[in-house]
Amino acid sequence: METGGRMREQIEAVLAAIRPALLRDGGDVQLVDVSDDGVVKLRACGSCAHCPISLMTVRAGIEKALRERLPSILRVITVR
């Protein structure tokens, strides 16, 4: 896995590309942590924090985009 700082930068770049779609619906995500074993922790913000389909958004949208661009990412989870 790449150095922590560089990986965070790359993840933030992918999130920046996704963020406009989230913001249009009143939501957002915040990068909380990236583990050495490829697990990204995100916090749902705004309307995403209480949306019943936010888990699907994370898995089908955000996780897919991150894994396509950064193959060392194995999983994305949300935390409160």
C-alpha positions, 0 to 999 in steps of 0.5 A: 500500500502507498504511504498514508498521506499520498493515499489520503490525497488520492482518496480525497481526489476521488471523493472530490469528483463524487461530491457534486452528486452528493451535494445536489441531494444535500449530502456529503461524506468525510474521510475519517481513516485509511487503514494499512490493510486497505479499509477506508472509513467514511462519515456520512454528512448532511442528508446522507447521515440519515438516508436509508439508502446511504449504505447503497450509495457507499457500496455501489457508488463511492466504494466502486469509484475508489476501487476502480481508481485505487486497487489497493482499497479493499473495502469502504465502511461508514462510521458515525 
